[in-house]
């Protein structure tokens, strides 16, 4: 799909320079950058939803469970 966009001159110059360094076309550079941005937005949205879900629940362990967990670990030394 072809599209026309407007970019600030400085951003365009940086993109041109980066495309040359990476030996990719301008279109490939823009497509890669846009995909990475959209993937990050999707991941951020998932994290936000998970934070909403987990914020409704207490993060404290049940005292009996915490005690049993501590006893299971015992006096193990880490070095």
Secondary structure, 3 states (H helix, E strand, C coil): CCCCCCCCHHHHHHHHHHHHHHCCCHHHHHHHHHHHHHHHHHHHHHHHHHHHHHHCCCCCCCHHHHHHHHHHHCCCCCC
